[in-house]
Amino acid sequence: MIVTFQRARTEEQREIRRRAILDAASAMLDEMPVAAVTLNELSRRVGLAKPNVLRYFESREAVLLELLDRYLQEWLTDLAGELTDGVDDDLPMTERATAVAEVLSRSLAARVVLCDLFGAQVGVLEHNVSVEVALRYKRASMGHLATMTALIHEHLPELGENAALFNLQTMVMAGALSAYSTPPPSLEAAYRAAPELARFHMELRDSLKLALTATLLGVLPRR
């Protein structure tokens, strides 16, 4: 859907335009990987010339960073209930750790776009942005990390100070493994032609669960 705008004259109109740009970018991410999102196509879809889009966001990367912040906040809101429903706090520590890994892997596997953005964050999204944008994003990320750490601590208090590091590693692993779970068309064709190569195509949920379980059991205190 392509929308067109008249010139924004009030702060409310400018905010409406910002949201429209973000919504258009979000719709693009439902159709294509992060790497395929271009400023030209975003401008076309939102009905603005590229210089006008740049009045609201200084770069394509700035748009995607703001979307990552939005998706991360939405995920953490949902994750609180998912952990409560999926983890029995009366279980022994190792069983709770396995349950936490199961909830995290299932929850993240259902949010492929979020994982794709995690994967692109350091190598792509944090480039071509100003210090101001970088600071704003990183400060918001610190708040999200604190929220996630509190959620994990609630069910695995034994993690102690390792909880924050585990959460950072969870996001890194989700981003890395998502690239293997969504191969490009040429690789998908290669896997069909040579099934013995299909082991390189990793299912996100299963591979993430294995990685998170191993990480948790590795950092929890020995008894």
C-alpha positions as CSV (number, residue, x, y, z in Angstrom):
1,M,0.0,0.0,0.0
2,I,1.3,3.4,-1.0
3,V,0.2,6.5,0.9
4,T,0.6,10.1,0.0
5,F,0.9,13.1,2.4
6,Q,0.5,16.8,2.3
7,R,3.2,18.8,4.0
8,A,3.3,18.2,7.7
9,R,2.8,21.5,9.6
10,T,2.2,20.5,13.2
11,E,4.0,18.3,15.6
12,E,1.0,15.9,15.5
13,Q,1.2,15.7,11.7
14,R,5.0,15.1,11.9
15,E,4.4,12.2,14.4
16,I,1.8,10.7,12.1
17,R,4.3,10.7,9.3
18,R,7.0,9.2,11.5
19,R,4.6,6.4,12.4
20,A,3.7,5.9,8.8
21,I,7.3,5.5,7.8
22,L,7.9,3.0,10.6
23,D,4.7,1.0,9.7
24,A,5.8,0.9,6.0
25,A,9.2,-0.4,7.0
26,S,7.6,-3.0,9.3
27,A,5.4,-4.2,6.4
28,M,8.5,-4.5,4.2
29,L,10.2,-6.7,6.8
30,D,7.2,-9.0,6.7
31,E,8.0,-9.5,3.0
32,M,11.8,-9.5,2.8
33,P,14.9,-9.8,4.9
34,V,16.6,-6.8,6.5
35,A,19.2,-6.6,3.8
36,A,16.6,-6.1,1.0
37,V,15.0,-3.1,2.7
38,T,16.0,0.0,0.8
39,L,15.4,3.7,1.4
40,N,14.1,4.1,-2.2
41,E,11.5,1.4,-1.8
42,L,10.5,2.7,1.6
43,S,10.1,6.2,0.2
44,R,7.9,4.9,-2.6
45,R,5.7,2.9,-0.3
46,V,5.2,5.8,2.1
47,G,4.5,8.3,-0.7
48,L,7.4,10.6,0.2
49,A,10.5,11.7,-1.7
50,K,13.6,10.2,-0.2
51,P,14.9,13.6,1.1
52,N,11.6,14.0,2.9
53,V,11.9,10.6,4.6
54,L,15.4,11.7,5.7
55,R,13.9,14.6,7.5
56,Y,12.3,12.2,9.9
57,F,15.0,9.5,10.0
58,E,18.6,10.2,9.2
59,S,19.2,6.9,7.4
60,R,17.6,3.5,6.6
61,E,19.5,2.1,9.5
62,A,18.0,4.6,11.9
63,V,14.5,3.5,10.8
64,L,15.4,-0.2,11.4
65,L,17.0,0.5,14.8
66,E,13.8,2.2,15.9
67,L,11.8,-0.8,14.7
68,L,14.1,-3.1,16.5
69,D,13.5,-1.1,19.7
70,R,9.7,-1.4,19.1
71,Y,9.8,-5.2,18.4
72,L,12.0,-5.8,21.4
73,Q,9.7,-3.9,23.7
74,E,6.7,-5.8,22.4
75,W,8.5,-9.1,22.8
76,L,9.5,-8.5,26.4
77,T,5.9,-7.6,27.2
78,D,4.7,-10.9,25.9
79,L,7.7,-12.9,27.3
80,A,6.7,-12.1,30.9
81,G,3.4,-14.0,30.5
82,E,5.0,-16.8,28.5
83,L,7.6,-17.5,31.2
84,T,5.0,-17.4,33.9
85,D,2.9,-20.0,32.0
86,G,5.8,-22.1,30.9
87,V,8.1,-22.4,33.9
88,D,7.1,-24.1,37.2
89,D,9.1,-22.3,39.8
90,D,8.8,-25.3,42.2
91,L,10.9,-27.5,39.9
92,P,14.6,-28.1,40.5
93,M,17.1,-25.7,39.1
94,T,18.1,-27.7,36.0
95,E,14.5,-28.4,35.1
96,R,13.6,-24.7,35.4
97,A,16.6,-23.9,33.2
98,T,15.4,-26.3,30.5
99,A,11.9,-24.8,30.7
100,V,13.3,-21.3,30.4
101,A,15.3,-22.3,27.3
102,E,12.2,-23.9,25.8
103,V,10.1,-20.8,26.4
104,L,12.8,-18.4,25.0
105,S,13.4,-20.6,21.9
106,R,9.7,-21.0,21.1
107,S,9.0,-17.3,21.7
108,L,11.9,-16.1,19.5
109,A,11.2,-18.6,16.7
110,A,7.8,-17.1,16.4
111,R,9.4,-13.7,15.8
112,V,11.6,-14.2,12.8
113,V,11.8,-10.5,12.0
114,L,13.0,-9.7,15.5
115,C,15.7,-12.3,15.1
116,D,16.7,-11.0,11.7
117,L,17.1,-7.6,13.2
118,F,19.2,-9.0,16.0
119,G,21.4,-10.6,13.4
120,A,21.9,-7.3,11.4
121,Q,22.3,-5.1,14.5
122,V,26.1,-4.9,14.9
123,G,27.2,-5.5,11.3
124,V,24.6,-3.3,9.6
125,L,22.1,-1.3,11.7
126,E,24.6,0.3,14.0
127,H,26.5,1.8,11.0
128,N,25.5,4.9,9.2
129,V,23.9,6.5,12.2
130,S,24.8,9.6,14.2
131,V,26.2,9.5,17.8
132,E,22.8,10.9,18.9
133,V,20.9,8.0,17.4
134,A,23.4,5.5,18.7
135,L,23.1,6.9,22.2
136,R,19.3,7.0,22.1
137,Y,19.1,3.4,20.9
138,K,21.8,2.0,23.3
139,R,20.1,3.7,26.3
140,A,16.8,2.2,25.4
141,S,18.5,-1.2,25.0
142,M,19.9,-0.9,28.5
143,G,16.4,-0.6,29.8
144,H,15.2,-3.6,27.8
145,L,18.2,-5.6,29.0
146,A,17.3,-4.7,32.6
147,T,13.7,-5.8,32.0
148,M,14.7,-9.1,30.5
149,T,17.2,-9.7,33.3
150,A,14.5,-9.2,35.9
151,L,12.2,-11.7,34.0
152,I,14.9,-14.4,33.9
153,H,15.9,-13.8,37.5
154,E,12.4,-14.3,38.6
155,H,12.5,-17.9,37.4
156,L,16.2,-18.6,37.7
157,P,17.6,-16.6,40.6
158,E,20.6,-18.9,40.7
159,L,22.0,-17.2,37.6
160,G,23.0,-14.2,39.7
161,E,25.1,-11.7,37.8
162,N,25.3,-14.0,34.8
163,A,21.7,-13.3,33.9
164,A,22.5,-10.1,32.0
165,L,25.3,-11.8,30.0
166,F,23.0,-14.8,29.2
167,N,20.4,-12.4,27.9
168,L,22.8,-10.7,25.6
169,Q,24.0,-14.1,24.4
170,T,20.4,-15.1,23.7
171,M,19.9,-12.2,21.4
172,V,23.2,-12.8,19.6
173,M,22.4,-16.5,19.1
174,A,18.9,-15.7,17.9
175,G,20.3,-13.4,15.3
176,A,23.1,-15.8,14.2
177,L,20.9,-18.9,14.0
178,S,18.1,-17.1,12.2
179,A,20.4,-16.6,9.2
180,Y,20.8,-20.4,9.0
181,S,17.1,-21.1,9.3
182,T,16.1,-18.8,6.4
183,P,18.5,-19.6,3.6
184,P,18.3,-17.8,0.2
185,P,16.4,-19.5,-2.7
186,S,19.6,-20.8,-4.3
187,L,20.6,-22.6,-1.1
188,E,17.0,-24.0,-0.6
189,A,17.2,-25.4,-4.2
190,A,20.7,-26.9,-3.4
191,Y,19.3,-28.6,-0.3
192,R,16.5,-30.1,-2.3
193,A,18.9,-31.3,-5.0
194,A,21.3,-32.8,-2.4
195,P,19.5,-33.8,0.7
196,E,22.7,-34.8,2.5
197,L,23.5,-31.1,2.7
198,A,20.3,-30.2,4.5
199,R,22.0,-30.5,7.9
200,F,23.3,-26.9,7.2
201,H,19.7,-25.8,7.2
202,M,19.0,-25.4,10.9
203,E,15.5,-25.0,12.3
204,L,15.5,-21.9,14.5
205,R,13.5,-23.2,17.4
206,D,15.3,-26.5,17.8
207,S,18.8,-25.1,17.3
208,L,18.1,-22.2,19.6
209,K,16.7,-24.4,22.3
210,L,19.8,-26.6,22.2
211,A,22.2,-23.6,22.4
212,L,20.2,-21.8,25.2
213,T,19.9,-25.0,27.3
214,A,23.7,-25.7,27.0
215,T,24.5,-22.1,27.9
216,L,22.2,-22.0,30.9
217,L,23.4,-25.3,32.3
218,G,27.0,-24.2,31.7
219,V,26.7,-20.9,33.7
220,L,24.4,-22.1,36.5
221,P,26.2,-23.0,39.8
222,R,27.3,-26.6,40.3
223,R,25.8,-28.5,43.2
